[in-house]
């Protein structure tokens, strides 16, 4: 398959913040972008062609394919039957529908991890959790719905048999004694070439299970970083992936690394690459799917990324607190996603702080965290 050169058109299925950032960080290469999503999608303003419609509507996906040279996606919740039909007749789509089907189902992911001999947390499956008998299980357990999970949704911690599980076919993992949660962004080109970004460290807000902070490089030794990267690359190759992949891992308190899950797209844990690395995850994804050489993933400066979430008690039209004062901090870059309304814990943006040392970046990010708030007009 020949590489796609500018001014070819890349069709993005989904126009959320990831699609928005993919466009504005890759426009410099000269490509055109078509986007399919609902009318208020953040990426609409930057798209060259916009198609309003559902990501599960076969006719809408067909329209996007008609105006695009290559298709990709920034979210997993897509009609894969429709993608199969497009792919089978020769439409270029990366990552492939086969890869997407595996990642859409956490059980299929787990089964692939085991088949490839990659370490992962012990688990069992329940198709009907509300009627299942957990009396013989070891608590706490982490329930993960097999499908449709996103940004903490579809995950629940069960502390004992009194906790009611979610009513969805799920996998249940034994709780890992976590030291750190790690992430590696891995890019794989159409020719099989692979480049990985530095291992990053993630922190999650325990109240809503959404990634709160990403620190790059992770505060781990070289041997641990090399092992995390090795596992991340192995699963992307096992998926025969093309594009950028966010690979999440656990480092337990005994020093073992376990594979958690994979996202077949730009990922929250890779936002720091926009300011922190020579080539960011978004441009790297575009390079990979178009068949162009992969870019340099070197970390330029230590970086800390913090998600900006809607305040827990506010909703409505966006009101910013601390914006001007935050912009005065050295090394800060603020990204607001253009969402007109906020609601509790909605991802509204993020900021990244770079510095000469990771300690300085952390210190400055904590200062901004105390200043910058996204509130709504109503409570």
C-alpha positions in Angstrom: 0.0 0.0 0.0 1.5 3.4 -1.0 2.1 6.0 1.6 -0.4 8.9 1.7 1.2 12.3 1.1 -0.2 15.8 1.6 -2.8 17.1 0.7 -4.5 13.8 1.1 -7.5 13.6 3.4 -7.5 11.7 6.7 -11.0 10.9 8.0 -11.4 10.8 11.8 -14.2 8.8 13.3 -15.0 10.9 16.4 -14.4 14.6 16.9 -13.8 14.8 20.6 -10.7 16.4 22.2 -8.4 13.7 20.9 -9.5 14.3 17.3 -9.3 18.1 17.9 -5.6 17.8 19.1 -4.8 15.3 16.3 -5.8 17.9 13.7 -4.1 21.0 15.3 -0.9 19.1 16.0 -0.7 17.5 12.5 -2.0 20.3 10.2 1.6 21.4 9.8 2.2 18.3 7.7 -0.3 19.6 5.1 -3.0 16.9 5.3 -6.7 17.7 5.2 -9.0 16.3 7.8 -12.6 15.1 7.7 -14.5 14.4 10.9 -17.6 12.4 11.8 -19.4 13.2 15.0 -22.3 15.1 16.6 -22.8 18.8 15.9 -21.1 20.2 19.0 -17.9 18.1 18.6 -14.7 20.0 19.5 -12.9 19.0 16.3 -15.6 20.5 14.1 -14.0 24.0 14.1 -10.7 22.6 12.8 -12.0 20.1 10.3 -11.9 20.7 6.5 -15.0 18.5 6.1 -17.5 17.8 8.9 -20.2 15.1 8.8 -22.8 15.2 11.5 -23.8 11.8 12.5 -23.5 8.8 14.9 -20.3 6.8 15.1 -22.5 3.7 14.9 -24.4 4.8 11.8 -23.2 2.8 8.8 -24.5 5.4 6.3 -22.6 8.2 8.1 -19.4 6.1 8.2 -19.8 5.5 4.4 -20.1 9.3 3.8 -16.8 9.8 5.8 -15.1 7.1 3.7 -16.2 8.7 0.5 -14.4 12.0 1.3 -11.3 10.4 2.8 -8.2 8.7 1.6 -7.6 7.0 4.9 -9.8 6.4 8.0 -8.8 6.3 11.6 -10.6 6.8 14.9 -10.1 8.6 18.3 -12.6 6.5 20.3 -13.4 2.8 20.4 -17.2 2.9 20.6 -17.8 2.5 16.8 -20.0 0.2 14.7 -17.3 -2.5 13.8 -19.7 -4.3 11.5 -19.8 -1.2 9.3 -16.0 -0.9 9.5 -15.7 -4.5 8.4 -17.7 -3.8 5.3 -15.6 -0.8 4.4 -12.3 -2.6 5.1 -13.3 -5.7 3.1 -13.8 -3.6 0.0 -10.4 -1.9 0.3 -10.9 1.2 2.4 -7.7 2.0 4.2 -8.5 2.0 8.0 -5.9 2.1 10.7 -5.9 0.4 13.3 -7.9 -2.4 11.5 -11.3 -3.5 12.5 -9.8 -6.8 13.7 -7.6 -4.9 16.1 -10.5 -2.7 17.3 -12.8 -5.7 17.9 -10.2 -7.2 20.3 -9.7 -4.0 22.2 -13.5 -3.3 22.4 -13.9 -6.4 24.6 -11.7 -6.5 27.8 -12.1 -10.3 27.9 -10.7 -10.6 24.4 -7.8 -8.4 25.4 -7.1 -10.6 28.5 -7.2 -13.7 26.4 -4.7 -12.2 24.0 -2.4 -11.2 26.8 -2.4 -14.8 28.1 -2.0 -16.3 24.6 1.1 -14.2 24.1 2.5 -15.0 27.5 2.3 -11.4 28.7 1.9 -10.9 32.5 -1.6 -9.7 33.7 -3.6 -9.7 36.9 -5.6 -13.0 37.6 -9.2 -12.7 36.6 -12.5 -14.5 36.2 -15.6 -13.8 34.0 -19.2 -13.4 34.9 -21.8 -12.8 32.3 -24.6 -12.1 34.9 -22.8 -10.5 37.9 -26.0 -9.7 39.8 -26.8 -13.5 40.1 -23.2 -14.6 40.6 -22.0 -16.2 43.8 -18.9 -14.4 45.0 -18.7 -16.1 48.5 -15.6 -18.1 47.5 -13.7 -15.1 45.9 -10.9 -13.1 47.5 -11.7 -9.5 48.0 -11.3 -6.7 47.1 -12.1 -7.3 43.4 -12.1 -4.9 40.5 -15.0 -5.3 38.2 -14.6 -4.2 34.6 -17.4 -4.3 32.1 -16.3 -6.2 29.0 -17.5 -3.4 26.7 -18.3 0.3 26.6 -16.0 1.4 29.5 -14.5 4.8 29.2 -12.9 7.4 31.5 -13.6 5.4 34.7 -17.0 4.3 33.6 -17.5 0.6 33.6 -15.1 0.0 36.5 -16.1 -0.7 40.1 -14.2 -1.9 43.2 -16.0 -4.5 45.2 -14.7 -4.5 48.8 -16.8 -7.4 50.0 -19.8 -9.5 49.2 -22.1 -6.7 50.4 -21.1 -4.5 47.5 -23.4 -4.9 44.5 -21.6 -5.3 41.2 -22.6 -3.5 38.0 -25.2 -5.3 35.9 -23.1 -6.0 32.8 -21.0 -8.9 31.5 -17.7 -8.3 33.1 -14.3 -9.5 34.1 -13.3 -9.5 37.7 -9.6 -9.0 38.7 -7.9 -9.6 42.0 -6.8 -6.3 43.3 -3.2 -5.7 42.5 -1.0 -4.3 45.3 0.0 -1.4 43.2 3.2 0.7 43.7 2.7 2.7 40.5 0.5 2.8 37.5 2.5 3.2 34.3 1.8 4.0 30.7 3.7 3.7 27.5 2.7 5.2 24.2 3.8 2.9 21.3 3.6 3.8 17.6 3.8 1.1 14.9 4.0 1.9 11.3 2.4 0.2 8.3 5.8 -1.4 7.6 6.1 -2.8 11.1 8.5 -0.2 12.4 8.1 0.6 16.1 8.9 3.5 18.3 8.0 4.0 21.9 7.7 7.1 24.0 9.3 7.4 27.5 7.5 5.4 30.2 5.1 7.7 32.1 3.6 7.5 35.6 -0.1 7.9 36.2 -2.1 8.9 39.2 -5.9 8.4 39.4 -8.5 10.2 41.5 -10.0 7.6 43.7 -13.4 9.2 43.7 -14.2 8.9 40.0 -11.3 6.6 38.7 -10.2 9.1 36.0 -6.5 9.7 35.3 -5.6 12.8 37.3 -1.9 13.4 36.7 0.8 12.0 34.3 4.5 12.4 35.1 7.2 11.8 32.5 9.6 10.3 32.8 8.2 7.8 35.4 10.1 7.7 38.7 11.4 4.2 38.2 14.8 2.6 37.5 16.1 1.8 34.0 15.5 -1.9 34.3 11.8 -1.4 35.2 11.4 1.1 32.4 12.9 -1.3 29.8 10.7 -4.1 31.0 7.5 -1.9 30.8 8.5 -0.8 27.3 9.2 -4.4 26.2 5.7 -5.5 27.3 4.0 -2.5 25.7 5.7 -3.1 22.4 4.9 -6.8 22.5 1.2 -6.3 22.9 1.0 -3.8 20.1 2.9 -6.2 17.8 0.6 -9.0 18.9 -2.4 -6.9 17.9 -0.7 -6.2 14.5 -1.5 -2.6 15.4 -0.9 0.4 13.1 -1.0 3.8 14.6 -0.4 5.0 18.2 -1.4 2.9 21.2 -1.7 3.8 24.8 -0.6 0.8 26.9 -1.4 0.9 30.6 0.5 -1.3 33.1 0.7 -1.9 36.9 4.0 -2.0 38.8 3.3 -3.9 42.0 5.1 -3.5 45.3 7.2 -6.6 44.6 8.6 -5.0 41.4 6.6 -7.1 38.9 4.9 -5.4 35.9 1.5 -6.5 34.8 -0.3 -5.5 31.6 -3.6 -3.7 32.4 -5.3 -2.7 29.1 -4.7 -1.1 25.7 -6.2 1.8 23.8 -5.9 1.8 20.0 -5.6 5.6 19.6 -4.0 8.7 21.1 -4.3 8.5 24.9 -4.7 10.7 27.9 -1.3 9.5 29.2 0.4 10.8 26.0 -0.8 14.4 26.2 2.5 15.4 27.8 4.3 14.6 24.5 2.9 17.8 22.9 5.3 19.9 25.0 7.7 17.2 26.3 8.8 15.3 23.2 10.4 16.0 19.8 7.4 14.4 18.1 4.0 14.3 19.9 1.7 11.3 20.0 -0.8 12.9 17.5 1.7 13.6 14.8 3.2 10.2 15.4 -0.2 8.6 14.8 -0.7 10.5 11.6 2.8 9.5 10.4 2.1 5.8 11.3 -1.2 5.5 9.5 -0.1 7.3 6.4 3.0 5.2 6.0 5.4 8.0 6.7 8.6 7.5 8.8 8.0 7.6 12.5 9.3 10.6 14.4 11.8 11.1 17.1 10.3 10.3 20.5 13.0 11.8 22.7 11.9 13.5 25.9 13.0 17.1 25.6 12.2 18.2 29.2 10.6 16.5 32.2 6.9 17.0 32.0 3.8 16.8 34.2 0.3 16.8 32.7 -2.8 17.4 34.8 -6.4 16.9 33.6 -8.8 19.8 34.0 -12.1 18.3 35.1 -15.4 20.0 35.7 -15.8 20.9 39.4 -17.9 18.3 41.3 -20.8 20.6 42.2 -21.1 22.8 39.1 -22.6 22.4 35.6 -23.6 24.8 32.8 -21.7 27.4 30.8 -18.0 27.4 31.4 -16.6 29.8 34.0 -12.8 29.9 34.5 -11.0 30.7 37.7 -7.3 31.4 37.9 -6.7 31.3 34.2 -4.5 34.5 33.9 -2.5 33.7 37.0 -1.8 30.1 35.8 -0.5 31.4 32.5 2.3 33.3 34.3 3.9 30.0 35.6 7.1 29.2 33.7 6.8 26.2 31.4 3.0 25.9 31.4 0.9 25.1 28.4 -2.9 25.1 28.9 -5.2 23.2 26.6 -9.0 23.9 26.7 -11.1 21.5 24.6 -13.7 24.0 23.6 -16.6 22.3 25.3 -19.4 24.8 25.8 -20.8 23.3 29.0 -19.2 21.7 32.0 -20.5 19.0 34.3 -19.0 17.2 37.3 -15.8 15.5 36.4 -16.2 16.1 32.7 -12.8 16.3 30.9 -12.7 20.0 29.9 -9.0 20.4 29.2 -5.5 19.8 30.6 -2.3 21.6 31.3 1.3 20.5 31.0 4.3 21.9 32.9 7.8 21.3 31.7 10.9 22.1 33.7 14.6 21.3 34.1 13.8 18.7 36.8 10.8 16.5 37.5 10.5 17.9 41.0 10.3 21.4 39.7 7.6 20.4 37.2 5.6 18.7 39.9 5.9 21.7 42.2 4.7 24.1 39.5 1.8 21.8 38.5 0.6 21.6 42.1 0.6 25.4 42.3 -1.5 25.6 39.1 -3.8 22.8 40.3 -4.7 25.0 43.2 -5.4 28.0 41.0 -7.1 26.8 37.8 -10.7 25.7 38.1 -13.4 25.0 35.6 -16.8 25.8 37.0 -20.3 26.1 35.7 -22.9 28.9 36.0 -25.3 26.7 37.9 -25.1 24.3 40.8 
